[in-house]
């Protein structure tokens, strides 16, 4: 697995996540971006992984998904559980991030819990 995200993948992801009121995008070990413009400026000079902060519905908890690139695929790795799980989406299907990430995370949550929708 690579430890970077291609600039074009990152910019597309920023555009998709920007549509969400609840999901937040941030660099590893940093606070979420305040705006899409801040995120774009960041990825133009950094190719390190990004993370998506996904809240758990009905609680103050959240889960973190690390996002990297592998060729033409965008790789989503759940880093909130002991055993990491991974999903890949071809970059041309990146708009499916909500369902892909939600399904991946919900499969690991206890019964009755689920992540907040977009």
C-alpha positions as CSV (number, residue, x, y, z in Angstrom):
1,X,0.0,0.0,0.0
2,X,1.3,3.4,-0.8
3,X,1.4,6.2,1.7
4,X,0.4,9.1,-0.5
5,X,-2.6,10.4,-2.4
6,X,-2.4,11.7,-6.0
7,X,-3.3,15.4,-6.3
8,X,-6.2,14.8,-8.7
9,X,-7.7,12.0,-6.5
10,X,-7.4,14.4,-3.5
11,X,-9.1,17.3,-5.4
12,X,-11.9,15.1,-6.5
13,X,-12.4,13.7,-3.0
14,X,-12.4,17.3,-1.6
15,X,-15.2,18.2,-4.0
16,X,-17.3,15.1,-2.9
17,X,-16.7,15.5,0.9
18,X,-17.4,19.3,0.6
19,X,-21.1,18.3,-0.1
20,X,-21.4,16.7,3.4
21,X,-22.4,18.6,6.4
22,X,-21.1,15.9,8.8
23,X,-18.1,14.2,7.2
24,X,-14.8,16.1,7.5
25,X,-11.5,15.8,5.6
26,X,-8.2,16.4,7.2
27,X,-4.5,15.6,6.9
28,X,-3.2,12.8,9.2
29,X,-2.8,14.0,12.8
30,X,-4.2,17.5,12.1
31,X,-7.5,19.3,12.5
32,X,-10.1,19.2,9.7
33,X,-9.8,21.7,6.9
34,X,-11.9,24.8,7.4
35,X,-12.8,25.0,3.7
36,X,-12.4,23.3,0.4
37,X,-10.1,26.0,-0.7
38,X,-7.8,25.3,2.3
39,X,-7.8,21.6,1.4
40,X,-7.0,22.2,-2.2
41,X,-4.1,24.6,-1.3
42,X,-2.8,21.9,1.1
43,X,-2.9,19.0,-1.5
44,X,-1.2,21.1,-4.1
45,X,1.9,21.1,-2.0
46,X,1.6,17.8,-0.1
47,X,0.9,14.3,-1.4
48,X,0.6,12.6,2.0
49,X,-2.6,10.6,2.8
50,X,-5.8,12.4,3.8
51,X,-8.3,11.2,6.4
52,X,-12.0,11.3,6.5
53,X,-13.6,11.9,9.9
54,X,-17.0,10.0,9.9
55,X,-19.3,10.6,12.9
56,X,-21.2,7.7,14.4
57,X,-24.9,8.5,14.3
58,X,-26.5,9.4,17.6
59,X,-23.2,9.7,19.5
60,X,-20.2,12.0,19.9
61,X,-17.9,9.2,18.6
62,X,-16.3,9.3,15.1
63,X,-14.3,6.9,13.0
64,X,-11.3,7.7,10.9
65,X,-10.6,6.5,7.3
66,X,-7.2,7.0,5.8
67,X,-7.3,7.7,2.0
68,X,-4.4,6.9,-0.3
69,X,-3.8,6.2,-4.0
70,X,-2.7,3.0,-5.7
71,X,-2.4,3.5,-9.4
72,X,-5.8,4.6,-10.6
73,X,-7.5,3.4,-7.5
74,X,-8.4,5.4,-4.4
75,X,-7.8,3.2,-1.3
76,X,-9.9,3.7,1.9
77,X,-8.5,2.1,5.0
78,X,-10.4,2.1,8.3
79,X,-7.9,2.9,11.0
80,X,-10.3,3.1,13.9
81,X,-10.5,-0.6,14.5
82,X,-7.7,-3.0,15.6
83,X,-8.0,-5.0,12.4
84,X,-7.8,-2.5,9.5
85,X,-10.1,-3.1,6.6
86,X,-9.7,-1.7,3.1
87,X,-11.9,-0.8,0.2
88,X,-10.8,0.4,-3.3
89,X,-12.7,2.5,-5.8
90,X,-11.4,3.3,-9.2
91,X,-10.9,7.1,-9.4
92,X,-13.6,7.4,-12.0
93,X,-16.1,6.2,-9.4
94,X,-15.0,8.4,-6.5
95,X,-18.5,9.9,-6.2
96,X,-19.4,6.5,-4.6
97,X,-17.3,7.3,-1.6
98,X,-20.3,7.7,0.8
99,X,-21.8,4.3,0.2
100,X,-18.4,2.5,0.0
101,X,-17.1,4.0,3.3
102,X,-20.4,3.7,5.1
103,X,-20.7,0.0,4.2
104,X,-17.1,-0.6,5.2
105,X,-17.5,1.1,8.6
106,X,-21.1,-0.1,9.4
107,X,-19.9,-3.7,8.9
108,X,-17.6,-3.3,11.9
109,X,-19.9,-1.4,14.2
110,X,-22.0,-3.1,16.9
111,X,-25.5,-4.0,16.0
112,X,-27.8,-1.0,16.2
113,X,-25.0,1.5,15.5
114,X,-24.2,3.1,12.1
115,X,-22.2,6.0,10.8
116,X,-23.9,9.3,10.1
117,X,-25.0,9.7,6.5
118,X,-23.5,12.4,4.3
